[in-house]
């Protein structure tokens, strides 16, 4: 089990990325969305929208450039979920 697969958020993010990825490659935490998985800007926006729907969060525009890898996408989702859980 990889570190990304160690929690439910990581597994769910992997599932979303795998569903949207058009290349027959193994998707792992350090996979770069553009270089390794072939995501273009539209596909990256589709990924963000899918993550927002999957987790019930809103990814602020200023965080989008920080999402370059699958692991960074999972970290962003975890952070947003933690922020939403605070009273």
Secondary structure as GFF3:
##gff-version 3
##sequence-region A 1 87
A	DSSP	three_ten_helix	3	6	.	.	.	ID=ss1
A	DSSP	alpha_helix	8	20	.	.	.	ID=ss2
A	DSSP	alpha_helix	41	55	.	.	.	ID=ss3
A	DSSP	alpha_helix	61	64	.	.	.	ID=ss4
A	DSSP	alpha_helix	70	85	.	.	.	ID=ss5
###
